Amino acid sequence: MPAKSKAQQKAAGAALAAKRGEAPVSELKGAARGMYDSMTIQELEEFAETSRKSLPEHVDNP
């Protein structure tokens, strides 16, 4: 499932870096922390690899 906004893609990238041990988990905040706790590496990779070119900055949740 691709990311729906640039913010979501960035949060997934931060969470993925922490899952891989490339960044400290203690620096994760907000959505990135939630993604880290609830998603697998494969799910995070799918979100993080989304191209940001055509995405809006933010999307309101329904």
mmCIF file as Biopython writes it, N, C-alpha, C and O atoms, coordinates in Angstrom:
data_model
#
loop_
_atom_site.group_PDB
_atom_site.id
_atom_site.type_symbol
_atom_site.label_atom_id
_atom_site.label_alt_id
_atom_site.label_comp_id
_atom_site.label_asym_id
_atom_site.label_entity_id
_atom_site.label_seq_id
_atom_site.pdbx_PDB_ins_code
_atom_site.Cartn_x
_atom_site.Cartn_y
_atom_site.Cartn_z
_atom_site.occupancy
_atom_site.B_iso_or_equiv
_atom_site.auth_seq_id
_atom_site.auth_asym_id
_atom_site.pdbx_PDB_model_num
ATOM 1   N N  . MET A ? 1  ? 0.847   -1.176 0.000  1.0 0.0 1  A 1 
ATOM 2   C CA . MET A ? 1  ? 0.000   0.000  0.000  1.0 0.0 1  A 1 
ATOM 3   C C  . MET A ? 1  ? 0.894   1.242  0.000  1.0 0.0 1  A 1 
ATOM 4   O O  . MET A ? 1  ? 1.719   1.399  0.901  1.0 0.0 1  A 1 
ATOM 5   N N  . PRO A ? 2  ? 0.754   2.094  -0.957 1.0 0.0 2  A 1 
ATOM 6   C CA . PRO A ? 2  ? 1.590   3.290  -1.014 1.0 0.0 2  A 1 
ATOM 7   C C  . PRO A ? 2  ? 1.129   4.359  -0.022 1.0 0.0 2  A 1 
ATOM 8   O O  . PRO A ? 2  ? -0.025  4.369  0.407  1.0 0.0 2  A 1 
ATOM 9   N N  . ALA A ? 3  ? 2.035   5.242  0.329  1.0 0.0 3  A 1 
ATOM 10  C CA . ALA A ? 3  ? 1.702   6.351  1.215  1.0 0.0 3  A 1 
ATOM 11  C C  . ALA A ? 3  ? 0.718   7.283  0.527  1.0 0.0 3  A 1 
ATOM 12  O O  . ALA A ? 3  ? 0.723   7.400  -0.699 1.0 0.0 3  A 1 
ATOM 13  N N  . LYS A ? 4  ? -0.131  7.950  1.314  1.0 0.0 4  A 1 
ATOM 14  C CA . LYS A ? 4  ? -1.132  8.854  0.765  1.0 0.0 4  A 1 
ATOM 15  C C  . LYS A ? 4  ? -0.720  10.321 0.868  1.0 0.0 4  A 1 
ATOM 16  O O  . LYS A ? 4  ? -1.376  11.185 0.285  1.0 0.0 4  A 1 
ATOM 17  N N  . SER A ? 5  ? 0.364   10.617 1.604  1.0 0.0 5  A 1 
ATOM 18  C CA . SER A ? 5  ? 0.832   11.988 1.731  1.0 0.0 5  A 1 
ATOM 19  C C  . SER A ? 5  ? 2.336   11.992 1.946  1.0 0.0 5  A 1 
ATOM 20  O O  . SER A ? 5  ? 2.932   10.971 2.289  1.0 0.0 5  A 1 
ATOM 21  N N  . LYS A ? 6  ? 2.945   13.163 1.737  1.0 0.0 6  A 1 
ATOM 22  C CA . LYS A ? 6  ? 4.384   13.297 1.960  1.0 0.0 6  A 1 
ATOM 23  C C  . LYS A ? 6  ? 4.719   13.069 3.426  1.0 0.0 6  A 1 
ATOM 24  O O  . LYS A ? 6  ? 5.739   12.457 3.744  1.0 0.0 6  A 1 
ATOM 25  N N  . ALA A ? 7  ? 3.869   13.557 4.318  1.0 0.0 7  A 1 
ATOM 26  C CA . ALA A ? 7  ? 4.108   13.384 5.744  1.0 0.0 7  A 1 
ATOM 27  C C  . ALA A ? 7  ? 4.107   11.908 6.132  1.0 0.0 7  A 1 
ATOM 28  O O  . ALA A ? 7  ? 4.933   11.472 6.934  1.0 0.0 7  A 1 
ATOM 29  N N  . GLN A ? 8  ? 3.184   11.144 5.565  1.0 0.0 8  A 1 
ATOM 30  C CA . GLN A ? 8  ? 3.102   9.709  5.846  1.0 0.0 8  A 1 
ATOM 31  C C  . GLN A ? 8  ? 4.340   8.989  5.311  1.0 0.0 8  A 1 
ATOM 32  O O  . GLN A ? 8  ? 4.864   8.089  5.967  1.0 0.0 8  A 1 
ATOM 33  N N  . GLN A ? 9  ? 4.801   9.374  4.148  1.0 0.0 9  A 1 
ATOM 34  C CA . GLN A ? 9  ? 5.978   8.752  3.549  1.0 0.0 9  A 1 
ATOM 35  C C  . GLN A ? 9  ? 7.220   9.038  4.386  1.0 0.0 9  A 1 
ATOM 36  O O  . GLN A ? 9  ? 8.044   8.148  4.598  1.0 0.0 9  A 1 
ATOM 37  N N  . LYS A ? 10 ? 7.360   10.269 4.861  1.0 0.0 10 A 1 
ATOM 38  C CA . LYS A ? 10 ? 8.505   10.639 5.686  1.0 0.0 10 A 1 
ATOM 39  C C  . LYS A ? 10 ? 8.485   9.904  7.020  1.0 0.0 10 A 1 
ATOM 40  O O  . LYS A ? 10 ? 9.523   9.431  7.484  1.0 0.0 10 A 1 
ATOM 41  N N  . ALA A ? 11 ? 7.306   9.805  7.643  1.0 0.0 11 A 1 
ATOM 42  C CA . ALA A ? 11 ? 7.178   9.091  8.913  1.0 0.0 11 A 1 
ATOM 43  C C  . ALA A ? 11 ? 7.541   7.622  8.740  1.0 0.0 11 A 1 
ATOM 44  O O  . ALA A ? 11 ? 8.209   7.040  9.595  1.0 0.0 11 A 1 
ATOM 45  N N  . ALA A ? 12 ? 7.105   7.022  7.637  1.0 0.0 12 A 1 
ATOM 46  C CA . ALA A ? 12 ? 7.428   5.619  7.370  1.0 0.0 12 A 1 
ATOM 47  C C  . ALA A ? 12 ? 8.930   5.450  7.186  1.0 0.0 12 A 1 
ATOM 48  O O  . ALA A ? 12 ? 9.501   4.463  7.650  1.0 0.0 12 A 1 
ATOM 49  N N  . GLY A ? 13 ? 9.570   6.392  6.522  1.0 0.0 13 A 1 
ATOM 50  C CA . GLY A ? 13 ? 11.024  6.331  6.338  1.0 0.0 13 A 1 
ATOM 51  C C  . GLY A ? 13 ? 11.763  6.398  7.662  1.0 0.0 13 A 1 
ATOM 52  O O  . GLY A ? 13 ? 12.732  5.669  7.873  1.0 0.0 13 A 1 
ATOM 53  N N  . ALA A ? 14 ? 11.312  7.270  8.553  1.0 0.0 14 A 1 
ATOM 54  C CA . ALA A ? 14 ? 11.945  7.390  9.868  1.0 0.0 14 A 1 
ATOM 55  C C  . ALA A ? 14 ? 11.749  6.110  10.685 1.0 0.0 14 A 1 
ATOM 56  O O  . ALA A ? 14 ? 12.683  5.629  11.328 1.0 0.0 14 A 1 
ATOM 57  N N  . ALA A ? 15 ? 10.537  5.567  10.657 1.0 0.0 15 A 1 
ATOM 58  C CA . ALA A ? 15 ? 10.255  4.333  11.384 1.0 0.0 15 A 1 
ATOM 59  C C  . ALA A ? 15 ? 11.058  3.168  10.819 1.0 0.0 15 A 1 
ATOM 60  O O  . ALA A ? 15 ? 11.546  2.326  11.573 1.0 0.0 15 A 1 
ATOM 61  N N  . LEU A ? 16 ? 11.195  3.116  9.511  1.0 0.0 16 A 1 
ATOM 62  C CA . LEU A ? 16 ? 11.965  2.055  8.869  1.0 0.0 16 A 1 
ATOM 63  C C  . LEU A ? 16 ? 13.435  2.138  9.266  1.0 0.0 16 A 1 
ATOM 64  O O  . LEU A ? 16 ? 14.061  1.113  9.538  1.0 0.0 16 A 1 
ATOM 65  N N  . ALA A ? 17 ? 13.984  3.331  9.300  1.0 0.0 17 A 1 
ATOM 66  C CA . ALA A ? 17 ? 15.381  3.498  9.706  1.0 0.0 17 A 1 
ATOM 67  C C  . ALA A ? 17 ? 15.590  3.004  11.140 1.0 0.0 17 A 1 
ATOM 68  O O  . ALA A ? 17 ? 16.608  2.383  11.443 1.0 0.0 17 A 1 
ATOM 69  N N  . ALA A ? 18 ? 14.635  3.279  12.007 1.0 0.0 18 A 1 
ATOM 70  C CA . ALA A ? 18 ? 14.740  2.815  13.391 1.0 0.0 18 A 1 
ATOM 71  C C  . ALA A ? 18 ? 14.617  1.292  13.472 1.0 0.0 18 A 1 
ATOM 72  O O  . ALA A ? 18 ? 15.345  0.655  14.233 1.0 0.0 18 A 1 
ATOM 73  N N  . LYS A ? 19 ? 13.711  0.711  12.702 1.0 0.0 19 A 1 
ATOM 74  C CA . LYS A ? 19 ? 13.552  -0.757 12.694 1.0 0.0 19 A 1 
ATOM 75  C C  . LYS A ? 19 ? 14.835  -1.438 12.227 1.0 0.0 19 A 1 
ATOM 76  O O  . LYS A ? 19 ? 15.198  -2.506 12.720 1.0 0.0 19 A 1 
ATOM 77  N N  . ARG A ? 20 ? 15.510  -0.815 11.281 1.0 0.0 20 A 1 
ATOM 78  C CA . ARG A ? 20 ? 16.753  -1.389 10.752 1.0 0.0 20 A 1 
ATOM 79  C C  . ARG A ? 20 ? 17.954  -1.118 11.659 1.0 0.0 20 A 1 
ATOM 80  O O  . ARG A ? 20 ? 19.035  -1.661 11.430 1.0 0.0 20 A 1 
ATOM 81  N N  . GLY A ? 21 ? 17.774  -0.288 12.679 1.0 0.0 21 A 1 
ATOM 82  C CA . GLY A ? 21 ? 18.861  0.040  13.586 1.0 0.0 21 A 1 
ATOM 83  C C  . GLY A ? 21 ? 19.733  1.170  13.086 1.0 0.0 21 A 1 
ATOM 84  O O  . GLY A ? 21 ? 20.819  1.391  13.621 1.0 0.0 21 A 1 
ATOM 85  N N  . GLU A ? 22 ? 19.283  1.896  12.068 1.0 0.0 22 A 1 
ATOM 86  C CA . GLU A ? 22 ? 20.055  2.988  11.488 1.0 0.0 22 A 1 
ATOM 87  C C  . GLU A ? 22 ? 19.807  4.306  12.203 1.0 0.0 22 A 1 
ATOM 88  O O  . GLU A ? 22 ? 20.564  5.260  12.021 1.0 0.0 22 A 1 
ATOM 89  N N  . ALA A ? 23 ? 18.757  4.371  13.015 1.0 0.0 23 A 1 
ATOM 90  C CA . ALA A ? 23 ? 18.420  5.578  13.765 1.0 0.0 23 A 1 
ATOM 91  C C  . ALA A ? 23 ? 17.901  5.141  15.132 1.0 0.0 23 A 1 
ATOM 92  O O  . ALA A ? 23 ? 17.330  4.058  15.260 1.0 0.0 23 A 1 
ATOM 93  N N  . PRO A ? 24 ? 18.095  5.976  16.157 1.0 0.0 24 A 1 
ATOM 94  C CA . PRO A ? 24 ? 17.613  5.597  17.493 1.0 0.0 24 A 1 
ATOM 95  C C  . PRO A ? 24 ? 16.089  5.681  17.602 1.0 0.0 24 A 1 
ATOM 96  O O  . PRO A ? 24 ? 15.472  6.632  17.120 1.0 0.0 24 A 1 
ATOM 97  N N  . VAL A ? 25 ? 15.501  4.685  18.233 1.0 0.0 25 A 1 
ATOM 98  C CA . VAL A ? 25 ? 14.053  4.645  18.425 1.0 0.0 25 A 1 
ATOM 99  C C  . VAL A ? 25 ? 13.603  5.806  19.301 1.0 0.0 25 A 1 
ATOM 100 O O  . VAL A ? 25 ? 12.487  6.300  19.140 1.0 0.0 25 A 1 
ATOM 101 N N  . SER A ? 26 ? 14.445  6.249  20.220 1.0 0.0 26 A 1 
ATOM 102 C CA . SER A ? 26 ? 14.087  7.328  21.136 1.0 0.0 26 A 1 
ATOM 103 C C  . SER A ? 26 ? 13.822  8.651  20.430 1.0 0.0 26 A 1 
ATOM 104 O O  . SER A ? 26 ? 13.206  9.543  21.014 1.0 0.0 26 A 1 
ATOM 105 N N  . GLU A ? 27 ? 14.271  8.799  19.193 1.0 0.0 27 A 1 
ATOM 106 C CA . GLU A ? 27 ? 14.060  10.039 18.451 1.0 0.0 27 A 1 
ATOM 107 C C  . GLU A ? 27 ? 12.748  10.044 17.665 1.0 0.0 27 A 1 
ATOM 108 O O  . GLU A ? 27 ? 12.379  11.073 17.099 1.0 0.0 27 A 1 
ATOM 109 N N  . LEU A ? 28 ? 12.046  8.922  17.620 1.0 0.0 28 A 1 
ATOM 110 C CA . LEU A ? 28 ? 10.779  8.849  16.895 1.0 0.0 28 A 1 
ATOM 111 C C  . LEU A ? 28 ? 9.675   9.543  17.685 1.0 0.0 28 A 1 
ATOM 112 O O  . LEU A ? 28 ? 9.585   9.409  18.905 1.0 0.0 28 A 1 
ATOM 113 N N  . LYS A ? 29 ? 8.831   10.291 16.959 1.0 0.0 29 A 1 
ATOM 114 C CA . LYS A ? 29 ? 7.716   10.992 17.587 1.0 0.0 29 A 1 
ATOM 115 C C  . LYS A ? 29 ? 6.478   10.837 16.727 1.0 0.0 29 A 1 
ATOM 116 O O  . LYS A ? 29 ? 6.572   10.603 15.522 1.0 0.0 29 A 1 
ATOM 117 N N  . GLY A ? 30 ? 5.325   10.967 17.347 1.0 0.0 30 A 1 
ATOM 118 C CA . GLY A ? 30 ? 4.056   10.995 16.631 1.0 0.0 30 A 1 
ATOM 119 C C  . GLY A ? 30 ? 3.797   9.774  15.767 1.0 0.0 30 A 1 
ATOM 120 O O  . GLY A ? 30 ? 3.896   8.634  16.221 1.0 0.0 30 A 1 
ATOM 121 N N  . ALA A ? 31 ? 3.460   10.041 14.501 1.0 0.0 31 A 1 
ATOM 122 C CA . ALA A ? 31 ? 3.092   8.977  13.574 1.0 0.0 31 A 1 
ATOM 123 C C  . ALA A ? 31 ? 4.231   7.995  13.345 1.0 0.0 31 A 1 
ATOM 124 O O  . ALA A ? 31 ? 3.997   6.796  13.196 1.0 0.0 31 A 1 
ATOM 125 N N  . ALA A ? 32 ? 5.459   8.494  13.316 1.0 0.0 32 A 1 
ATOM 126 C CA . ALA A ? 32 ? 6.599   7.602  13.092 1.0 0.0 32 A 1 
ATOM 127 C C  . ALA A ? 32 ? 6.712   6.575  14.217 1.0 0.0 32 A 1 
ATOM 128 O O  . ALA A ? 32 ? 7.017   5.409  13.966 1.0 0.0 32 A 1 
ATOM 129 N N  . ARG A ? 33 ? 6.465   7.004  15.458 1.0 0.0 33 A 1 
ATOM 130 C CA . ARG A ? 33 ? 6.528   6.079  16.590 1.0 0.0 33 A 1 
ATOM 131 C C  . ARG A ? 33 ? 5.407   5.041  16.496 1.0 0.0 33 A 1 
ATOM 132 O O  . ARG A ? 33 ? 5.624   3.858  16.757 1.0 0.0 33 A 1 
ATOM 133 N N  . GLY A ? 34 ? 4.224   5.488  16.126 1.0 0.0 34 A 1 
ATOM 134 C CA . GLY A ? 34 ? 3.099   4.565  15.965 1.0 0.0 34 A 1 
ATOM 135 C C  . GLY A ? 34 ? 3.357   3.549  14.876 1.0 0.0 34 A 1 
ATOM 136 O O  . GLY A ? 34 ? 3.046   2.369  15.037 1.0 0.0 34 A 1 
ATOM 137 N N  . MET A ? 35 ? 3.926   3.997  13.763 1.0 0.0 35 A 1 
ATOM 138 C CA . MET A ? 35 ? 4.258   3.082  12.666 1.0 0.0 35 A 1 
ATOM 139 C C  . MET A ? 35 ? 5.323   2.086  13.100 1.0 0.0 35 A 1 
ATOM 140 O O  . MET A ? 35 ? 5.240   0.902  12.772 1.0 0.0 35 A 1 
ATOM 141 N N  . TYR A ? 36 ? 6.317   2.558  13.833 1.0 0.0 36 A 1 
ATOM 142 C CA . TYR A ? 36 ? 7.384   1.688  14.317 1.0 0.0 36 A 1 
ATOM 143 C C  . TYR A ? 36 ? 6.807   0.552  15.165 1.0 0.0 36 A 1 
ATOM 144 O O  . TYR A ? 36 ? 7.196   -0.606 15.018 1.0 0.0 36 A 1 
ATOM 145 N N  . ASP A ? 37 ? 5.880   0.900  16.048 1.0 0.0 37 A 1 
ATOM 146 C CA . ASP A ? 37 ? 5.306   -0.086 16.961 1.0 0.0 37 A 1 
ATOM 147 C C  . ASP A ? 37 ? 4.347   -1.056 16.286 1.0 0.0 37 A 1 
ATOM 148 O O  . ASP A ? 37 ? 4.237   -2.204 16.716 1.0 0.0 37 A 1 
ATOM 149 N N  . SER A ? 38 ? 3.647   -0.620 15.232 1.0 0.0 38 A 1 
ATOM 150 C CA . SER A ? 38 ? 2.558   -1.438 14.707 1.0 0.0 38 A 1 
ATOM 151 C C  . SER A ? 38 ? 2.788   -2.055 13.327 1.0 0.0 38 A 1 
ATOM 152 O O  . SER A ? 38 ? 1.977   -2.867 12.882 1.0 0.0 38 A 1 
ATOM 153 N N  . MET A ? 39 ? 3.870   -1.692 12.642 1.0 0.0 39 A 1 
ATOM 154 C CA . MET A ? 39 ? 4.061   -2.172 11.270 1.0 0.0 39 A 1 
ATOM 155 C C  . MET A ? 39 ? 5.330   -3.021 11.145 1.0 0.0 39 A 1 
ATOM 156 O O  . MET A ? 39 ? 6.284   -2.858 11.906 1.0 0.0 39 A 1 
ATOM 157 N N  . THR A ? 40 ? 5.316   -3.925 10.171 1.0 0.0 40 A 1 
ATOM 158 C CA . THR A ? 40 ? 6.487   -4.742 9.892  1.0 0.0 40 A 1 
ATOM 159 C C  . THR A ? 40 ? 7.448   -3.977 8.984  1.0 0.0 40 A 1 
ATOM 160 O O  . THR A ? 40 ? 7.088   -2.948 8.412  1.0 0.0 40 A 1 
ATOM 161 N N  . ILE A ? 41 ? 8.652   -4.481 8.861  1.0 0.0 41 A 1 
ATOM 162 C CA . ILE A ? 41 ? 9.635   -3.853 7.978  1.0 0.0 41 A 1 
ATOM 163 C C  . ILE A ? 41 ? 9.117   -3.832 6.546  1.0 0.0 41 A 1 
ATOM 164 O O  . ILE A ? 41 ? 9.291   -2.836 5.844  1.0 0.0 41 A 1 
ATOM 165 N N  . GLN A ? 42 ? 8.490   -4.906 6.106  1.0 0.0 42 A 1 
ATOM 166 C CA . GLN A ? 42 ? 7.965   -4.964 4.738  1.0 0.0 42 A 1 
ATOM 167 C C  . GLN A ? 42 ? 6.891   -3.901 4.516  1.0 0.0 42 A 1 
ATOM 168 O O  . GLN A ? 42 ? 6.894   -3.236 3.479  1.0 0.0 42 A 1 
ATOM 169 N N  . GLU A ? 43 ? 5.978   -3.728 5.464  1.0 0.0 43 A 1 
ATOM 170 C CA . GLU A ? 43 ? 4.939   -2.709 5.338  1.0 0.0 43 A 1 
ATOM 171 C C  . GLU A ? 43 ? 5.553   -1.312 5.296  1.0 0.0 43 A 1 
ATOM 172 O O  . GLU A ? 43 ? 5.137   -0.470 4.501  1.0 0.0 43 A 1 
ATOM 173 N N  . LEU A ? 44 ? 6.540   -1.070 6.153  1.0 0.0 44 A 1 
ATOM 174 C CA . LEU A ? 44 ? 7.197   0.236  6.177  1.0 0.0 44 A 1 
ATOM 175 C C  . LEU A ? 44 ? 7.936   0.510  4.871  1.0 0.0 44 A 1 
ATOM 176 O O  . LEU A ? 44 ? 7.942   1.640  4.382  1.0 0.0 44 A 1 
ATOM 177 N N  . GLU A ? 45 ? 8.555   -0.518 4.311  1.0 0.0 45 A 1 
ATOM 178 C CA . GLU A ? 45 ? 9.248   -0.351 3.032  1.0 0.0 45 A 1 
ATOM 179 C C  . GLU A ? 45 ? 8.280   0.071  1.932  1.0 0.0 45 A 1 
ATOM 180 O O  . GLU A ? 45 ? 8.613   0.918  1.103  1.0 0.0 45 A 1 
ATOM 181 N N  . GLU A ? 46 ? 7.083   -0.517 1.922  1.0 0.0 46 A 1 
ATOM 182 C CA . GLU A ? 46 ? 6.085   -0.167 0.914  1.0 0.0 46 A 1 
ATOM 183 C C  . GLU A ? 46 ? 5.670   1.305  1.019  1.0 0.0 46 A 1 
ATOM 184 O O  . GLU A ? 46 ? 5.522   1.985  0.004  1.0 0.0 46 A 1 
ATOM 185 N N  . PHE A ? 47 ? 5.485   1.786  2.237  1.0 0.0 47 A 1 
ATOM 186 C CA . PHE A ? 47 ? 5.124   3.183  2.433  1.0 0.0 47 A 1 
ATOM 187 C C  . PHE A ? 47 ? 6.298   4.100  2.101  1.0 0.0 47 A 1 
ATOM 188 O O  . PHE A ? 47 ? 6.123   5.117  1.431  1.0 0.0 47 A 1 
ATOM 189 N N  . ALA A ? 48 ? 7.486   3.746  2.565  1.0 0.0 48 A 1 
ATOM 190 C CA . ALA A ? 48 ? 8.650   4.616  2.409  1.0 0.0 48 A 1 
ATOM 191 C C  . ALA A ? 48 ? 9.123   4.723  0.961  1.0 0.0 48 A 1 
ATOM 192 O O  . ALA A ? 48 ? 9.709   5.737  0.583  1.0 0.0 48 A 1 
ATOM 193 N N  . GLU A ? 49 ? 8.884   3.708  0.153  1.0 0.0 49 A 1 
ATOM 194 C CA . GLU A ? 49 ? 9.376   3.745  -1.230 1.0 0.0 49 A 1 
ATOM 195 C C  . GLU A ? 49 ? 8.459   4.536  -2.164 1.0 0.0 49 A 1 
ATOM 196 O O  . GLU A ? 49 ? 8.787   4.719  -3.336 1.0 0.0 49 A 1 
ATOM 197 N N  . THR A ? 50 ? 7.330   4.999  -1.669 1.0 0.0 50 A 1 
ATOM 198 C CA . THR A ? 50 ? 6.403   5.791  -2.478 1.0 0.0 50 A 1 
ATOM 199 C C  . THR A ? 50 ? 7.062   7.090  -2.921 1.0 0.0 50 A 1 
ATOM 200 O O  . THR A ? 50 ? 7.673   7.785  -2.110 1.0 0.0 50 A 1 
ATOM 201 N N  . SER A ? 51 ? 6.944   7.416  -4.183 1.0 0.0 51 A 1 
ATOM 202 C CA . SER A ? 51 ? 7.475   8.673  -4.694 1.0 0.0 51 A 1 
ATOM 203 C C  . SER A ? 51 ? 6.669   9.831  -4.129 1.0 0.0 51 A 1 
ATOM 204 O O  . SER A ? 51 ? 5.439   9.796  -4.142 1.0 0.0 51 A 1 
ATOM 205 N N  . ARG A ? 52 ? 7.352   10.854 -3.632 1.0 0.0 52 A 1 
ATOM 206 C CA . ARG A ? 52 ? 6.668   12.007 -3.038 1.0 0.0 52 A 1 
ATOM 207 C C  . ARG A ? 52 ? 6.255   13.040 -4.075 1.0 0.0 52 A 1 
ATOM 208 O O  . ARG A ? 52 ? 5.549   13.993 -3.744 1.0 0.0 52 A 1 
ATOM 209 N N  . LYS A ? 53 ? 6.672   12.877 -5.293 1.0 0.0 53 A 1 
ATOM 210 C CA . LYS A ? 53 ? 6.478   13.892 -6.324 1.0 0.0 53 A 1 
ATOM 211 C C  . LYS A ? 53 ? 5.025   14.347 -6.469 1.0 0.0 53 A 1 
ATOM 212 O O  . LYS A ? 53 ? 4.768   15.549 -6.535 1.0 0.0 53 A 1 
ATOM 213 N N  . SER A ? 54 ? 4.087   13.431 -6.517 1.0 0.0 54 A 1 
ATOM 214 C CA . SER A ? 54 ? 2.696   13.807 -6.770 1.0 0.0 54 A 1 
ATOM 215 C C  . SER A ? 54 ? 1.822   13.753 -5.528 1.0 0.0 54 A 1 
ATOM 216 O O  . SER A ? 54 ? 0.600   13.862 -5.639 1.0 0.0 54 A 1 
ATOM 217 N N  . LEU A ? 55 ? 2.409   13.588 -4.348 1.0 0.0 55 A 1 
ATOM 218 C CA . LEU A ? 55 ? 1.633   13.485 -3.124 1.0 0.0 55 A 1 
ATOM 219 C C  . LEU A ? 55 ? 1.366   14.847 -2.486 1.0 0.0 55 A 1 
ATOM 220 O O  . LEU A ? 55 ? 2.202   15.745 -2.589 1.0 0.0 55 A 1 
ATOM 221 N N  . PRO A ? 56 ? 0.218   15.015 -1.832 1.0 0.0 56 A 1 
ATOM 222 C CA . PRO A ? 56 ? -0.027  16.244 -1.073 1.0 0.0 56 A 1 
ATOM 223 C C  . PRO A ? 56 ? 0.789   16.206 0.217  1.0 0.0 56 A 1 
ATOM 224 O O  . PRO A ? 56 ? 1.225   15.136 0.642  1.0 0.0 56 A 1 
ATOM 225 N N  . GLU A ? 57 ? 0.997   17.370 0.843  1.0 0.0 57 A 1 
ATOM 226 C CA . GLU A ? 57 ? 1.747   17.417 2.099  1.0 0.0 57 A 1 
ATOM 227 C C  . GLU A ? 57 ? 1.058   16.583 3.183  1.0 0.0 57 A 1 
ATOM 228 O O  . GLU A ? 57 ? 1.692   15.753 3.834  1.0 0.0 57 A 1 
ATOM 229 N N  . HIS A ? 58 ? -0.239  16.812 3.367  1.0 0.0 58 A 1 
ATOM 230 C CA . HIS A ? 58 ? -1.010  16.119 4.398  1.0 0.0 58 A 1 
ATOM 231 C C  . HIS A ? 58 ? -2.360  15.705 3.838  1.0 0.0 58 A 1 
ATOM 232 O O  . HIS A ? 58 ? -2.867  16.306 2.890  1.0 0.0 58 A 1 
ATOM 233 N N  . VAL A ? 59 ? -2.935  14.668 4.439  1.0 0.0 59 A 1 
ATOM 234 C CA . VAL A ? 59 ? -4.276  14.218 4.094  1.0 0.0 59 A 1 
ATOM 235 C C  . VAL A ? 59 ? -5.038  14.060 5.401  1.0 0.0 59 A 1 
ATOM 236 O O  . VAL A ? 59 ? -4.548  13.431 6.339  1.0 0.0 59 A 1 
ATOM 237 N N  . ASP A ? 60 ? -6.230  14.627 5.462  1.0 0.0 60 A 1 
ATOM 238 C CA . ASP A ? 60 ? -7.048  14.484 6.666  1.0 0.0 60 A 1 
ATOM 239 C C  . ASP A ? 60 ? -7.593  13.084 6.759  1.0 0.0 60 A 1 
ATOM 240 O O  . ASP A ? 60 ? -8.018  12.506 5.759  1.0 0.0 60 A 1 
ATOM 241 N N  . ASN A ? 61 ? -7.583  12.532 7.968  1.0 0.0 61 A 1 
ATOM 242 C CA . ASN A ? 61 ? -8.158  11.202 8.192  1.0 0.0 61 A 1 
ATOM 243 C C  . ASN A ? 61 ? -9.676  11.316 8.236  1.0 0.0 61 A 1 
ATOM 244 O O  . ASN A ? 61 ? -10.196 12.297 8.768  1.0 0.0 61 A 1 
ATOM 245 N N  . PRO A ? 62 ? -10.398 10.347 7.695  1.0 0.0 62 A 1 
ATOM 246 C CA . PRO A ? 62 ? -11.876 10.415 7.707  1.0 0.0 62 A 1 
ATOM 247 C C  . PRO A ? 62 ? -12.451 10.218 9.089  1.0 0.0 62 A 1 
ATOM 248 O O  . PRO A ? 62 ? -13.670 10.248 9.261  1.0 0.0 62 A 1 
#
